[in-house]
């Protein structure tokens, strides 16, 4: 079964929706309102900026009552709803969009150039014609069977287009070959941008200190440096030096260390030993109990590796082991790992 390409300008598409020539088939589509306002605004902005969007799928069938061809939306209700509402002046774009010229505006408030860009945008549409309902349902099932939702990092990559995003992507591109070889990240990790998230979290710690890094905090970091990133050269030197040192030191390539959260802690510890981590004095001052315990143990890199390989044989390292294996994203766990790796790396230097 084949769906035929039928690209259509936004103006014609929205007019047909208003005239009832294009309708929603609720057998395929979820109820309206699932997309957030920010998602709808982001989609319209993508149209205005002429970015490519996923295809919409329609099923053209003959309505015997009206003796007219009706096109049912098989896939694309949320996008169609956003287009219709903006076209009808019922959707005001978010004030947080990247494009300043359209922030907080309805269609009627746009400059003519933006109106033209919106109305003339050619929607990528594939249309099923002359096929039965069962065939369309099977096609819809197959289209959705293997859909993988965007993860948070992929959503950030789509949302932000500023210098910080490109800085992180440039680092990721530079280190992909060596970290693929070390098996720090899998092929799937690279596809799903797990490495990009790891570098973003390292940058977050350098910028804002240890914390439980939730999606909202990374979004705030990307937004903070979305217009300008004056520290880009400093961040590049510091992060790349830490990464290069990690690559150089083979004792850090133990399988138990080749996990994203542990890798981050080691890199930040290496950066700290270069004197480039501005929060280090406060961290030591606020975590005296952890520091005293760690100094008594006087860990080495070899010992940290062994205690992760055989936790039961190293009860004195229970706090470090827990920070590496449970609740690894919390600010406390990140702090503990940093302290232990900093001490162990310092001992190696001595």
Secondary structure, 3 states (H helix, E strand, C coil): CCCEECCEEHHHHHHHHHCCCEEECCCCCCCCCCCCHHHHHHHHHHHHCCCCCCCEEEEEEEECCCCEEEEEEEECHHHHHHHHHHHCCCCCCCCCCCCHHHCCCCHHHCCHHHHHHHHHCEECEEEEECCCHHHHHHHHHHHHHCCCCCCHHHHHHHHCCCHHHHHHHHHHHHHHHHHHHCCCCCHHHHHCCHHHHHHHHHHHHHHHCCCCCCHHHHHHHHHHCCCCCCCHHHHHHHHHHHHHHHHHCHHHCCHHHCCHHHHHHHHHHHHHHCCCCCCHHHHHHHCHHHHHHHHHHCCCHHHHHHHHHCHHHCHHHHHHHHHHHCCCCCHHHHHHHHHHHHHHHHHHHC
